Amino acid sequence: MMMPFSGAVSAANWQSSVVAPTTVEYDSNPLLLTSKEKGVMRTIIAPDYNLIGQFDQDQLRLGMGLRVLHSSDRSVVGNREDPNLSLGWQRTTETGGFGLLAQYVESSTLSGAVQQTGVVTSVDGTQKMSTLTGNWSSAISERSTLANQLRYNHARYDTATLTGYDEYANDFTWTYAWSERTDIITGFEARRYEPQITSTTTAIATNSYIPSIGLKHQFTDQLEGKVHIGVNKTSGSGGGQRGEGGASLFYRGERAEANLNAERSTVASAEGGFAQLDMVSGAWSYRLTELNRVGVEASWQDSKGQTPNTLYTYGVWASREFSPAWDLRLSLQYKERQQKGLPDAEATIAGLTLTYRYPDI
């Protein structure tokens, strides 16, 4: 990859940071089984290193992370070492910019990153996700900006019940600054899903097209809101046309922060094709003192994929900052999954996380 750096390497501005959380938690039902549940105690160490180099108009980013998990019962959840890597380059121009980002992430099929696509699995398998993203943006007038993003996802699984896939996406966005506080955003996204072909593959290639229009408004210096609506047309088995959209509010005050999101979307699923998701989530936190903070979180997700299910999550937490580099967080979470024809699956997760943050240099 050619990078048009200007100036000597010695003149570059480098910044680096390290975030290293260590978590000890108990999960009463990590597989979200409906009967014969087994709990496990997990220790998770997840260091993450980021390096940013600024070369005049060019920025180079390197990220390296590793999530090491040790389980008290490997017959339920096995020990894991999941890497994540990223390499990105971004160039700033007089009217906008363009760049490339490559990522590779391994994660458990029981993780939120997988289950948030509507996947239901009771096996602790591995998802290997490679992503390549290209972006471009340019101001076409004093008030309007045109942007385009090309994305390729390559997903593979070591679990026979899940289907690997390739996803190609192209997303055009036009933003118009209607006023100092209000932006109008229109877009068109086209995606293609192609399943990995094996002897057991039943999924077929699928296309998805989504024109949309939205509004972003800054109500006050502390409160911002967004809303968008669109129409999704999906081909293939189980495809069709339906409305999509969402709304969000974000508040950041002197002591409190809160956000509320509602979204209807279509995402690529490891169960084959695109899954339709309805989601509502919210979070609130409050700074009790300069060093102590508490919060609550809740979410609801309804998946209409190959295995329709509804997932509820509720949580509370409290944190204590010992120094700019160290903080401690105590959390309690409850999860419940509902599927037609099956009893509800429930889990309670209690955890303690100690995080070290190395400041930028």
C-alpha positions, 0 to 999 in steps of 0.5 A: 500500500503506497502512502504519500508521506510528506516530510521526514519520518523523524518529523512525525508526531506519534501518540500511543495508548494502552488499555488493559482491563482484567475482569473476574466474573461469574456467569450462571448460564453462559450458554443460555440453556433452557434446562440443565444450566451450568455456571462458570467463573471466568477471568478475562485479560484484554490488553489493547495497544494503539499507535497513531502517527501523524505525517502532515496530511496523512495519519497512520493507525495501528491497533493490536489487542488480545482477549485471554479468557480462562474458564473454571469449567472448560466443558461449558466454556473453553479457555480462549485467546482471541486476537484483534488487529487493525491497520488504517491510513487516512489522508486529509484534503482541502475539502475532505479526505479518504482512507483505508482500514483493515481489521481482523478480529476473533471472538466467541460465538457466545459474544455480544458481537455475534449474538447481536446479529440474531444468532442463537447457538449453545456452542462456544465456537469461534468467529473469524471476521476480516474487514476491509473498509475504504472511505471518501468524503468531500465538501461539494458546497459551503453547506453540503458534503458527499461521502462514500464508504466501501466495505468488505466483510469475510466471516468464518466459523468453526461451528457446523450450525453457523454459515460463513459468509462474504458481505459487500457493501457500498454506502453513499451519504449526502449531508446538508447543513440546514442551520447551525444546529440542524443537518439533513442527511440522505443516503443509499446503501447497497449490500450483497450477502454470499454464503460460504459453500459447503456440503451443508449450505442451504443459504443463498446469495442475497441483495439488500437496498436501503434508501434513507433520509434523516435529521440531526439536531443539536437541541442544546449544548448538552442534548443531541438527537437524530432520526432517520427513516428508510425502506429496505428491499431484500431479495432471496428466500424470506426477502421482501420490502419493509420500512426501516429507521431509528431515533436516538437521544444523547445527553451529557451534563455536568454530572449525568450522561444518558442515551436512548436508541431505537432502531429497525435494521437488517444485518448479515447473519451467521444463520444465513442471509440477512436478519431483520432486527428491532432494537431498543437500548438505553443507558444512564450514569451519574458522577457521585463524586470526582472519583465515583460513578454509578450507572444502569443499562437496558436493552431489548432485541427482537430478531426475525432471522432463521431462528426468531428470538427476543433478548432482554438485557438489564445491568447496573454498575458502580466504578471508582477511579484511583488515579488517572491510570487505574479504576475499578468497576463492579457490575451486575447483569441479567439476560433473558432470551425468549424463543417460540416453543421453548422455555425462557433462557436466563443468566445472571452475570456478576463481575469485577474489572480492574482497568489500567490506562497508559496515557498518550505520549 
